[in-house]
Amino acid sequence: IPALSTFDQYIIDPDRRKLQQKVLKRFNEVVGPKIPTLRKAVIQNDANEQNIVIDGARTKVTGIIDFGDCLYTCLVFELAIC
Protein backbone atom coordinates (compact mmCIF):
# COMPACT_ATOMS: atom_id res chain seq x y z
CA ILE A 1 0.00 0.00 0.00
CA PRO A 2 2.74 2.56 0.70
CA ALA A 3 3.85 2.34 -2.93
CA LEU A 4 0.37 3.30 -4.16
CA SER A 5 0.69 6.76 -2.69
CA THR A 6 3.55 7.48 -5.09
CA PHE A 7 1.19 7.19 -8.05
CA ASP A 8 -1.00 10.14 -7.06
CA GLN A 9 1.03 12.36 -9.39
CA TYR A 10 -0.52 10.47 -12.32
CA ILE A 11 -4.09 11.19 -11.22
CA ILE A 12 -4.93 14.33 -13.15
CA ASP A 13 -8.38 15.01 -11.72
CA PRO A 14 -7.97 16.71 -8.30
CA ASP A 15 -11.15 15.13 -6.93
CA ARG A 16 -9.95 11.65 -7.85
CA ARG A 17 -6.51 12.35 -6.41
CA LYS A 18 -8.14 13.50 -3.19
CA LEU A 19 -10.26 10.33 -3.13
CA GLN A 20 -7.17 8.15 -3.65
CA GLN A 21 -5.41 9.88 -0.77
CA LYS A 22 -8.47 9.54 1.46
CA VAL A 23 -8.81 5.80 0.74
CA LEU A 24 -5.12 5.13 1.35
CA LYS A 25 -5.19 7.13 4.59
CA ARG A 26 -8.21 5.21 5.83
CA PHE A 27 -6.65 1.89 4.83
CA ASN A 28 -3.48 2.75 6.74
CA GLU A 29 -5.46 3.80 9.81
CA VAL A 30 -8.02 0.98 9.90
CA VAL A 31 -6.65 -2.03 8.04
CA GLY A 32 -2.90 -1.53 8.36
CA PRO A 33 -2.71 -2.13 12.12
CA LYS A 34 -4.74 -5.35 11.77
CA ILE A 35 -2.57 -6.96 9.08
CA PRO A 36 -0.14 -8.56 11.56
CA THR A 37 -3.07 -10.35 13.25
CA LEU A 38 -4.55 -11.83 10.06
CA ARG A 39 -4.12 -15.52 9.23
CA LYS A 40 -1.24 -16.13 6.83
CA ALA A 41 -0.84 -18.77 4.11
CA VAL A 42 0.68 -19.34 0.70
CA ILE A 43 -1.76 -17.89 -1.83
CA GLN A 44 -1.90 -18.35 -5.60
CA ASN A 45 -2.10 -14.56 -6.03
CA ASP A 46 -3.34 -14.61 -9.63
CA ALA A 47 -6.82 -16.11 -9.53
CA ASN A 48 -8.64 -15.35 -12.76
CA GLU A 49 -10.56 -17.15 -15.49
CA GLN A 50 -7.35 -18.06 -17.33
CA ASN A 51 -5.82 -19.81 -14.33
CA ILE A 52 -8.58 -22.18 -13.34
CA VAL A 53 -9.39 -25.65 -14.65
CA ILE A 54 -13.06 -26.60 -14.86
CA ASP A 55 -14.84 -29.90 -15.45
CA GLY A 56 -16.34 -30.87 -18.81
CA ALA A 57 -19.81 -29.73 -17.76
CA ARG A 58 -18.37 -26.33 -16.87
CA THR A 59 -19.99 -26.50 -13.45
CA LYS A 60 -17.08 -27.10 -11.09
CA VAL A 61 -13.58 -25.79 -10.61
CA THR A 62 -11.27 -28.81 -10.54
CA GLY A 63 -7.91 -27.11 -10.24
CA ILE A 64 -5.80 -24.02 -10.54
CA ILE A 65 -2.66 -23.37 -12.58
CA ASP A 66 0.07 -20.73 -12.85
CA PHE A 67 1.83 -20.58 -9.53
CA GLY A 68 4.40 -18.01 -10.61
CA ASP A 69 2.86 -15.31 -8.42
CA CYS A 70 2.49 -17.39 -5.25
CA LEU A 71 3.57 -15.83 -1.99
CA TYR A 72 3.16 -16.15 1.75
CA THR A 73 0.84 -13.40 2.92
CA CYS A 74 -2.56 -12.77 4.48
CA LEU A 75 -5.03 -15.41 3.33
CA VAL A 76 -7.81 -12.87 2.86
CA PHE A 77 -5.73 -11.10 0.20
CA GLU A 78 -6.52 -13.97 -2.20
CA LEU A 79 -10.14 -12.81 -2.25
CA ALA A 80 -9.09 -9.24 -2.90
CA ILE A 81 -7.03 -10.35 -5.89
CA CYS A 82 -9.82 -12.43 -7.42
C-alpha positions as CSV (number, residue, x, y, z in Angstrom):
1,I,0.0,0.0,0.0
2,P,2.7,2.6,0.7
3,A,3.9,2.3,-2.9
4,L,0.4,3.3,-4.2
5,S,0.7,6.8,-2.7
6,T,3.5,7.5,-5.1
7,F,1.2,7.2,-8.1
8,D,-1.0,10.1,-7.1
9,Q,1.0,12.4,-9.4
10,Y,-0.5,10.5,-12.3
11,I,-4.1,11.2,-11.2
12,I,-4.9,14.3,-13.1
13,D,-8.4,15.0,-11.7
14,P,-8.0,16.7,-8.3
15,D,-11.2,15.1,-6.9
16,R,-9.9,11.6,-7.8
17,R,-6.5,12.4,-6.4
18,K,-8.1,13.5,-3.2
19,L,-10.3,10.3,-3.1
20,Q,-7.2,8.1,-3.7
21,Q,-5.4,9.9,-0.8
22,K,-8.5,9.5,1.5
23,V,-8.8,5.8,0.7
24,L,-5.1,5.1,1.4
25,K,-5.2,7.1,4.6
26,R,-8.2,5.2,5.8
27,F,-6.7,1.9,4.8
28,N,-3.5,2.7,6.7
29,E,-5.5,3.8,9.8
30,V,-8.0,1.0,9.9
31,V,-6.7,-2.0,8.0
32,G,-2.9,-1.5,8.4
33,P,-2.7,-2.1,12.1
34,K,-4.7,-5.4,11.8
35,I,-2.6,-7.0,9.1
36,P,-0.1,-8.6,11.6
37,T,-3.1,-10.3,13.2
38,L,-4.5,-11.8,10.1
39,R,-4.1,-15.5,9.2
40,K,-1.2,-16.1,6.8
41,A,-0.8,-18.8,4.1
42,V,0.7,-19.3,0.7
43,I,-1.8,-17.9,-1.8
44,Q,-1.9,-18.4,-5.6
45,N,-2.1,-14.6,-6.0
46,D,-3.3,-14.6,-9.6
47,A,-6.8,-16.1,-9.5
48,N,-8.6,-15.4,-12.8
49,E,-10.6,-17.2,-15.5
50,Q,-7.4,-18.1,-17.3
51,N,-5.8,-19.8,-14.3
52,I,-8.6,-22.2,-13.3
53,V,-9.4,-25.6,-14.7
54,I,-13.1,-26.6,-14.9
55,D,-14.8,-29.9,-15.5
56,G,-16.3,-30.9,-18.8
57,A,-19.8,-29.7,-17.8
58,R,-18.4,-26.3,-16.9
59,T,-20.0,-26.5,-13.5
60,K,-17.1,-27.1,-11.1
61,V,-13.6,-25.8,-10.6
62,T,-11.3,-28.8,-10.5
63,G,-7.9,-27.1,-10.2
64,I,-5.8,-24.0,-10.5
65,I,-2.7,-23.4,-12.6
66,D,0.1,-20.7,-12.9
67,F,1.8,-20.6,-9.5
68,G,4.4,-18.0,-10.6
69,D,2.9,-15.3,-8.4
70,C,2.5,-17.4,-5.3
71,L,3.6,-15.8,-2.0
72,Y,3.2,-16.1,1.7
73,T,0.8,-13.4,2.9
74,C,-2.6,-12.8,4.5
75,L,-5.0,-15.4,3.3
76,V,-7.8,-12.9,2.9
77,F,-5.7,-11.1,0.2
78,E,-6.5,-14.0,-2.2
79,L,-10.1,-12.8,-2.2
80,A,-9.1,-9.2,-2.9
81,I,-7.0,-10.4,-5.9
82,C,-9.8,-12.4,-7.4
